[in-house]
């Protein structure tokens, strides 16, 4: 006897450990992981270089960072604000990337895992 949800549909099948191992070894899952890594690793490296450049400039290039741009606003302040802006830009890029590239592939894998297979 199968259970039925209140909306009349059957609940998803609970995958076994063997199902998870099979999916993890599948080309679809490997492609999903590779796409994620191809985005995350370069973006992380880029942000770390940007952040460390800001820190090193702040530590060793005092005159440059204190250079006035407009009124009392200096280069250091603008680069500091740029850190926040870059964080939001990276987040927006990741959300767009995940929605377009990762989520459809992950959904297909989930349907395969939770679906009833013969």
C-alpha positions as CSV (number, residue, x, y, z in Angstrom):
1,X,0.0,0.0,0.0
2,X,1.4,3.4,-0.9
3,X,0.7,6.6,1.1
4,X,-1.0,9.5,-0.6
5,X,-0.4,13.2,0.3
6,X,-3.4,15.4,1.0
7,X,-3.2,16.8,-2.5
8,X,-3.7,13.3,-4.0
9,X,-0.1,12.7,-5.1
10,X,2.3,10.1,-4.0
11,X,5.3,11.4,-1.9
12,X,8.7,11.1,-3.6
13,X,10.6,7.9,-3.2
14,X,13.3,7.9,-0.6
15,X,16.6,7.2,-2.3
16,X,18.9,4.6,-0.9
17,X,22.6,4.9,-0.2
18,X,23.3,2.9,-3.4
19,X,21.2,5.5,-5.4
20,X,23.3,8.3,-4.0
21,X,26.5,6.5,-4.9
22,X,25.3,5.8,-8.4
23,X,24.2,9.4,-8.9
24,X,27.6,10.7,-7.6
25,X,29.4,8.6,-10.1
26,X,27.1,9.6,-13.0
27,X,28.3,11.9,-15.8
28,X,25.4,14.3,-15.1
29,X,26.5,14.8,-11.5
30,X,30.2,15.1,-12.5
31,X,29.2,17.8,-15.0
32,X,27.2,19.6,-12.3
33,X,30.2,19.6,-10.0
34,X,32.6,20.7,-12.8
35,X,30.4,23.6,-13.7
36,X,30.2,24.7,-10.1
37,X,33.9,24.5,-9.7
38,X,34.6,26.3,-13.0
39,X,32.6,29.3,-11.6
40,X,33.5,29.2,-7.9
41,X,37.3,28.7,-8.0
42,X,38.2,31.5,-10.5
43,X,35.7,33.9,-8.8
44,X,37.2,33.1,-5.4
45,X,40.8,33.7,-6.7
46,X,39.7,36.9,-8.3
47,X,38.1,38.2,-5.2
48,X,41.1,37.2,-3.0
49,X,43.5,39.0,-5.3
50,X,41.3,42.1,-5.2
51,X,40.9,42.0,-1.4
52,X,44.6,41.3,-0.7
53,X,45.5,44.1,-3.1
54,X,43.3,46.4,-1.0
55,X,44.9,45.3,2.2
56,X,48.4,45.6,0.9
57,X,47.8,49.0,-0.5
58,X,46.3,50.1,2.9
59,X,49.4,48.7,4.7
60,X,52.2,49.9,2.4
61,X,50.9,52.6,0.1
62,X,49.6,55.2,2.6
63,X,50.1,58.2,0.4
64,X,48.3,56.6,-2.5
65,X,45.4,55.5,-0.4
66,X,45.2,59.0,1.2
67,X,45.0,60.7,-2.2
68,X,42.0,62.9,-2.4
69,X,39.5,62.2,-5.2
70,X,36.7,64.5,-4.5
71,X,36.5,66.7,-1.3
72,X,37.3,64.5,1.7
73,X,36.8,61.3,-0.3
74,X,40.1,59.5,-0.8
75,X,41.2,56.4,-2.9
76,X,41.2,54.2,0.2
77,X,37.6,55.0,0.9
78,X,36.5,54.3,-2.7
79,X,38.4,51.0,-2.8
80,X,36.9,50.0,0.6
81,X,33.4,50.7,-0.8
82,X,34.4,48.8,-3.9
83,X,34.9,45.7,-1.7
84,X,31.2,45.9,-0.7
85,X,30.1,46.5,-4.3
86,X,32.2,43.6,-5.6
87,X,30.6,41.3,-3.0
88,X,27.1,42.1,-4.2
89,X,28.2,41.8,-7.9
90,X,29.7,38.4,-7.2
91,X,26.6,37.3,-5.4
92,X,24.4,38.5,-8.3
93,X,26.6,36.7,-10.8
94,X,26.4,33.5,-8.8
95,X,22.6,33.6,-8.4
96,X,22.3,34.1,-12.2
97,X,24.7,31.3,-12.9
98,X,23.1,29.0,-10.4
99,X,19.6,29.7,-11.8
100,X,20.7,29.2,-15.4
101,X,23.3,26.4,-15.2
102,X,23.1,24.6,-11.9
103,X,19.5,24.5,-10.8
104,X,18.1,22.8,-13.9
105,X,20.8,20.1,-13.7
106,X,20.3,19.5,-10.0
107,X,16.5,19.4,-10.5
108,X,16.9,16.7,-13.2
109,X,19.1,14.6,-10.8
110,X,16.6,15.1,-8.0
111,X,13.7,13.9,-10.2
112,X,15.8,10.9,-11.2
113,X,16.5,10.1,-7.5
114,X,13.0,10.7,-6.2
115,X,11.1,9.3,-9.2
116,X,9.8,5.7,-9.3
117,X,12.1,3.6,-11.5
118,X,11.5,0.1,-12.5
